[in-house]
């Protein structure tokens, strides 16, 4: 959706557009490919491509919408910990983490892994 269309849309449509755009931006800043983002959200790569073009918005109440909210939370936590350094965030996502039992980028492709990584970051963020 274009900015003017978003402003004229209903509240749920605006919310869907905002969450969709936030998830796409979070994925980009975390270094996630379209395939990885599709795996996290449980969508096809074609749907992710449409999300990036602004031709598709996640529907409130759907599983992909809820997973996108969690991904945005994960990004915000990691961003706070790394001080906004995308290189550090991307390196952390790609590096094996014994506490998480694998690389975070691989763990977040399952719901349990996504929530585990988010809980880990939230706990670390509390220390900052």
C-alpha positions as CSV (number, residue, x, y, z in Angstrom):
1,X,0.0,0.0,0.0
2,X,1.2,3.5,-0.7
3,X,1.3,6.0,2.2
4,X,-1.9,7.8,1.1
5,X,-3.8,4.5,0.7
6,X,-2.6,3.4,4.2
7,X,-3.9,6.6,5.7
8,X,-7.3,6.2,4.0
9,X,-7.6,2.5,4.9
10,X,-9.4,1.2,7.9
11,X,-7.6,0.7,11.2
12,X,-7.1,-3.1,10.7
13,X,-5.8,-2.5,7.2
14,X,-3.4,0.2,8.5
15,X,-2.2,-2.2,11.2
16,X,-1.7,-4.9,8.7
17,X,0.3,-2.6,6.4
18,X,2.5,-1.4,9.3
19,X,3.2,-4.9,10.7
20,X,3.9,-6.2,7.2
21,X,6.4,-3.3,6.4
22,X,8.0,-3.7,9.9
23,X,8.6,-7.4,9.4
24,X,10.1,-6.8,6.0
25,X,12.4,-4.1,7.3
26,X,13.4,-6.2,10.4
27,X,14.2,-9.2,8.1
28,X,16.4,-6.9,5.9
29,X,18.3,-5.5,8.8
30,X,18.8,-9.0,10.3
31,X,20.1,-10.2,7.0
32,X,17.3,-12.6,6.3
33,X,16.7,-13.6,2.7
34,X,13.2,-13.9,1.2
35,X,13.4,-17.6,1.7
36,X,14.3,-17.3,5.3
37,X,11.6,-14.8,6.0
38,X,9.1,-17.0,4.2
39,X,10.2,-19.9,6.5
40,X,9.8,-17.7,9.6
41,X,6.4,-16.5,8.7
42,X,5.1,-19.8,7.1
43,X,4.5,-18.2,3.8
44,X,5.7,-18.8,0.2
45,X,8.6,-16.8,-1.2
46,X,6.2,-15.4,-3.7
47,X,4.1,-13.9,-0.8
48,X,7.2,-12.4,0.7
49,X,8.1,-10.9,-2.6
50,X,4.6,-9.3,-2.8
51,X,5.1,-8.1,0.8
52,X,8.3,-6.4,-0.2
53,X,6.6,-4.7,-3.2
54,X,3.7,-3.6,-1.0
55,X,1.2,-5.8,-2.9
56,X,0.4,-8.1,0.0
57,X,-0.3,-7.4,3.7
58,X,-0.5,-9.9,6.5
59,X,-4.0,-10.4,7.9
60,X,-4.6,-9.6,11.6
61,X,-5.3,-12.7,13.5
62,X,-3.5,-15.0,11.1
63,X,-0.5,-17.1,12.1
64,X,1.9,-15.2,9.7
65,X,0.8,-11.9,11.3
66,X,1.4,-13.1,14.8
67,X,4.8,-14.5,13.8
68,X,5.7,-11.2,12.1
69,X,4.9,-9.4,15.4
70,X,7.3,-11.8,17.2
71,X,10.0,-11.2,14.5
72,X,9.7,-7.5,15.0
73,X,10.0,-7.9,18.8
74,X,13.1,-10.1,18.2
75,X,14.6,-7.4,16.0
76,X,13.9,-4.6,18.5
77,X,15.5,-6.6,21.3
78,X,18.6,-7.4,19.3
79,X,18.8,-3.9,18.0
80,X,18.7,-2.5,21.6
81,X,21.5,-5.0,22.7
82,X,23.7,-4.2,19.7
83,X,23.2,-0.5,19.8
84,X,21.7,-0.6,16.3
85,X,24.8,-2.1,14.7
86,X,23.4,-4.2,11.9
87,X,26.7,-6.0,11.2
88,X,26.8,-7.2,14.8
89,X,23.2,-8.3,14.7
90,X,23.6,-10.2,11.5
91,X,26.7,-11.9,12.8
92,X,24.9,-12.8,16.0
93,X,22.0,-14.3,14.0
94,X,24.4,-16.4,11.9
95,X,26.7,-17.6,14.7
96,X,26.2,-20.9,16.6
97,X,24.8,-20.2,20.1
98,X,25.2,-23.1,22.6
99,X,22.5,-21.6,24.9
100,X,20.0,-21.7,22.0
101,X,21.2,-25.0,20.6
102,X,22.1,-23.7,17.2
103,X,22.3,-20.6,15.0
104,X,19.5,-18.2,15.8
105,X,18.8,-17.7,12.1
106,X,18.0,-21.4,11.8
107,X,16.1,-21.6,15.1
108,X,13.6,-18.9,14.2
109,X,12.1,-20.9,11.4
110,X,10.0,-22.8,13.9
111,X,7.6,-21.3,16.4
112,X,9.3,-22.8,19.4
113,X,12.7,-21.7,18.1
114,X,11.4,-18.2,17.5
115,X,10.0,-17.9,21.0
116,X,13.2,-19.4,22.5
117,X,15.4,-16.8,20.7
118,X,13.0,-14.0,21.7
119,X,13.0,-15.1,25.3
120,X,16.8,-15.3,25.3
121,X,17.1,-11.8,23.9
122,X,14.6,-10.4,26.3
123,X,16.5,-11.9,29.2
124,X,19.8,-10.4,27.8
125,X,18.1,-7.1,27.2
126,X,17.0,-6.9,30.8
127,X,20.7,-6.9,31.7
128,X,21.5,-3.9,29.5
